[in-house]
Amino acid sequence: MVQIRMKRVAIRLLMMGIPLLACLGAARAQTFKASEPLAHTYSIVARDPKTGEMAVGVQSHWFSVGTAVPWAEAGVGVVATQSFVNKSFGPRGLELLRQGKTAAEALAILLAEDQAREVRQVAILDAQGRVATHTGKQCIRYAGHTVGDNFSVQANMMLTDKVWPAMARAFERSEGQPLAERVLLAMQAAEQAGGDIRGKQSAALVVVRGKTTGQPWDDRLIDLRVDDHAQPLAELARLLKVHRAYEYMNQGDLAIENGQLQQAVEAYGKAQAMYPDNLEMKYWHAIGLANNGQVEEATKILRQVYAKDENWRELTSRLPEVGLLTVSKQHLEKLLEVK
């Protein structure tokens, strides 16, 4: 089975026009592990010095790159491990940062223990914004990286050597925007500069808090993956916009919990404006309006929702019993009977 796997990988490399001798050398035993995918790619690790948030963004012509390259932990740091991927660099790198090592110290330890270091590419950013990056001498050209203030961009197997410089410029020029959007802009710049020589297939974006809350389920702010798509960055951008819209939905839900009806209406309205075709957002905007005494406005929206799916009308009938719709019996009938 091992020989069969080696032959398959060898054939794949030859089909990509990659001389086997350039990839093997002392690293031969490392590059044929099923646990180490060939995630040739471009990526960015970055930190927002104002919020402390840290992020990893990545795109590759490889299935489900988000399962291999990006690693992140709030209050600790982020890691991007790519080229001939050593997945262990992710969790081990974070553990070293957790122990108090700097990004540079963590990277040095990882590379010292890896015989295949020359086919690796890895970037580590710690919670203080310190960055360390390595591009092995046997990474497939064009390969390289640029380290800046609170970020690093790195790429291998690119169409041109302009990719990672373009990423760095895009990230630096977008200062003032939210971190996730800045990371996405950097990746879009990579694509415009030629991107992966093989094309594109998958992408991922992860953002974590700069300081842990002690509640890990709340520390990962954004976690988006596009596993297989003809335009992964365009799809990632769409998902990020949907994510932002649902942030407003969450704000609306919190306002409802706190009895802040007007704030809830405003938040739901912003969500609907960002994602106007989403029935869920339209519906809860309408319910928020009804609870705020704006029944006529609510019926106009519910008419559109019910026309698409009658199940929403049934849901409306169930809300009063759990306190999510607090209108008079007369107004409830009006909301249910709208045509």
N, C-alpha and C positions, 0 to 999 in steps of 0.2 A: 504493500500500500504506500509506503514511504517513497519507493522508487517511482511508482505511478504518479504520485503527487508532484515529485520533483520534475518529472518529464512534462507534466501539464504546465507547471509554472515556467519551465524553460521555454516551452512552445509559446506561451503567452508573451514572455519577454521578447522573443525573436519576432513575433508578430508586431510588437510595438517598436521594433527597430532598435532594441537595446542590446548591445553586446554583453553576453553573459560574463565575460571576464571583468568587465567594468563594475559588475555588481557583486562579485563573489569575493575572491581573495580570502582574507582571514575571516570574512563574515559568512562564508558558505553555510555553516551549520545554523546560522541565525535566520537566514532569509527564506527558508522553506518551511517555516512553521505555520500551520493553519491559523494559529492564534496571532500571527503578525501579518496583517493584510498589507497589500501594496497601495497604501493611501497616499499616492503622489498628488500634491494639492497645493493650494495657497491658504494661509490662515492669518489671523491677527489675534494677539492677546492685548488687552488694554484695560486701563483704569481711569475712572473719572476722579480727579483730585478733589473736586468739590463734594461729591456724594460718597466717595470711597468705593462705589460699585466697580466690580471687575467683570470682564467679559472675554469670551472666546467666540470667534466667528470663523467658519471654514466652508470651503466649497471644493468639490473634487469630481473627476470622472471616475467615480467608484461608488458602488451601492452602499447606502447607509453610512456615510462617512461620520455622522454624528455619534455612532457607537464606538468609534476607535480614536478619533483625534482629540476632541475637547474634554477637559477635566476641570472641575471647578469646585471650590468650597468657600463659603462665606467666611470672612475674617482670616482666611489662610492664603489663598491665591488661586491662580489658574495655570493650566498647562495645555500646550498643544504639542502632540507627538505625532510625527508624520514621516513621509517618505517610506522606507521599509519600517513599518510601525513597530515600535516596542511598546505595547500597551501598558506594561508595568510602569513605564515612566510616569503615567498619569497618577495612579494612586500612590506610588512610591514617592514621587515628587511632592505631592501634597503632604504626605506624612513627614517628609524631611522639613518642609516649611512649618508644619505644625510643631515640630520639635525645636523651632527657633532658628533654623538655618536660613540664610539669605537665598535669594534666587540663584546667585552665582555659586554658592556653596552646594546647594542642592543639585544643580546641573553638573558640577564637577564630580560629585559622588556617583551620580547615575552613569555618566560617561566612563568613569574609571572602571566600572564593573561590567561594561558592555564591550565584548570583543567586536561587535558589529557597528561600533560608533561611527565609522566613516560612511555608512549608508543610512544613517539616521539624520533626521532634522527635528529639533525640539526647541520650544520656547517656554520659559517659565517666568511668571510675574507674581511677585508677592504682594501682600496687603499694604505694604509701604510704597508700592509703585516701582520697586527695583526690578529690573528685567535682565535675564540672561538667555542667550540664544546660541544655538549650535547648528551649523550646516556642514555635514560630513563631506569630505573631499570626494567621495564616490557617489554623492547624490547626483541624479541625472540632470544634466543641464537643460535649460537654464535654471540654476538654483542659487539662492542667496537670501539674505535677510537684511533688514534695516531696523536698528534700535533707536527709538526716540524717547521723549519724555513721557513716562507712564505707558509706553506701548512698544510692541515689536511686531513687525510683519515679516513673514517668511514664506518662501515658495520653492517648489522644485518641479522639474519636468514641465516648465512653462514654454510657451511658444516663443517668447522673447525675454530679454533681460530687463525689460522696462516694467515688468509686472509689479514687483514689490516696491520699487521707488514710487510708482503711481499710487499704490495703496497708502504709503506713508504720507504723501502729499495730500491725498483726499482726507485722511484722518486728521491731519494737522489743520487743514483749512475749515473743517467742520466744527471747530471748537465752539462750545455754547449750546450745541444740540444734545439731546439725550444720548447716553453712551451706546445703546443698542442701535440707534439710527446712524451714529457715527461709524460703528463697525460695519453696518450694512453698506454704507457709502464707500468704505474702503474696499470691500469685496466687489462692489459694482465697478469701481475703478480698475481693479485687477482684471475683470472680464473685458473691459473696454480696451485694456492694454494688450490683450491677446489671450490671457488666461492659460489654463491647462492646454497643452498641445493636443490632447486627445479629445477635448470638448468638455462637457459638463453633465452631471447626473444627480448629485446630491449636495445638500448643504445643511448647516446647523448653526444655531445661535444660542448661547447660554450667557445669562447675566446673573450674578450673585451679589449679595450685600457686602459692603466693605467690612462690616462688623457683624458677627453672629448675634442673633437675638436669643440664642439658647433654644430656639424652636426651629429645627432644620426644615420643617415643612413650609416655613414662611421665608426662609433665607434665599431660596432660588427664585429670583424675580421673573426671569424669562427662560424658557426651555423649549425651543422650537426646532423641529427637524423636518427636512424634506428628504426622504429616503431614495426616491426614484422619480425624476421629473425631467421633461425636456428643457425646462427653463427653471432650474432650482432656485436661483436668486430672485427671480420675479415672484415665484411662489412663496419664498421666504419673506419677501417684502409684503405680500398680501397677508400672510399669517401674522406678521408683526402689527399691521394695521388692525386686524381683527383683535389681536391681543390688547391693543390700546383701547379699542372700543369696549371690550369686556372689562377693562379696568374701570371705565365709567359705570358699567353695569354693577360692578362690585361696590363702587361708591354709592350708587343709588340704593342697593340693598342695605348697606350700612346705615344710610340716612333713614330708611324705613324702620330699621331696628331701633333707632334713636328717636323716632317720632318726628323727624325733620322732613315733612312732606314736600315743602317747596324745594329743598336741596335735592330730594330724591327725583322730583320731576326734572330738574335741571340736568342732573347726571344722566338719567335715562334718555333725555333729549339729545345730549351730546353723543351718547352711544349710538342712537338711531341715526344721527346725522353722519357719523363716520361709516356706518354699515347699514344703509337704508333698506336693503333687500332682506335683512334678517328678521324673520317673523318674531322671534323671541324678544328682540330689542323693541320692536314696534309694540308688541303686546304689553310688556311691563311699563313702557312709557305711558300707554293708555291707562293702565291700572293706577299708575302714580298720579296721573291727571284726575282720574275719578276720585281717588282718595283725597285729593286736594280740592275737591268741590267743582272741578272743571269737567263735568259729565258730558256736556255737548262736544267738547274737544276730544274726549275719550271715545265717544261713539264713532266719530269720524275715522279714527285710527282702527278701532275694532272692526268696523265694516270691511276694511281692507284685509285685516287678518282673517276674519271668518270666511271671507270669499276664497282665501287660499286653502284653509283647512278648518273644518267644522269642529275639530277636537278642541280648539282654543275656546270655543263657546262653552263646551262642557267644563273645561277647566275653570272658566269664570264662575260657573255655578258652585264650584267647590271651594273657592277662596274665602267666602265669608265665614265658613265654619272653623277656619284656622286663623281668622283675624287678619288676613292679608288684603281683604277688600272690605272697607268699613263705610258702606253707603246705606242709605235708606232702602227699604223694600221696594219703594217706587222706582228709585234710581237703578237698583239691581235689575228689575224687570226691564227697564229701558236698555241697560247694557246687554242683557241677554237676548232681547227681541230685535236688536238692530239688524237690518237687512242690507 
